[in-house]
Amino acid sequence: MKKYTAIKAYKSPYPDPIIFQKGDIVEVGKEFTEDPDWVNWIWCDGVDNRQAWVPDQYLDISQNQGIFNREYNAMELSVSVGEGLFVHEIVNGFGLAEKSSGEIGWVPMNCLEMDKK
């Protein structure tokens, strides 16, 4: 886990994140292609009608269905410039970050800079 500081503000576009357990099945949609920093994200529809972008490496895909091979929470964090975060892991251009409040979610890595200390 490394410490980062937000260098750009980011507002989460998904207030009701989708959460999956290993073994859950989703309908797989299109691949995200709008930003070259964010590759290997797949749009998925869950059985509860919630939708989210999911890292394709979290899914075992066959035709238009995916089975989660690990737990996944699509929660994205809103961050302000100068805010400090700890990043647990980096996946496809996003960091799974933790605020000092204990809130955990995904933040685009292009909004963060690793602390030099």
Secondary structure, DSSP 8 states (H G I E B T S, - for coil): -EEEEESS-B--S-SS--EE-TT-EEEEEEE--S-TTS-SEEEEE-TTS-EEEEEGGGEEEETTEEEESS-EE--B--B-TT-EEEEEEEETTEEEEE-TTS-EEEEEGGGEEE---
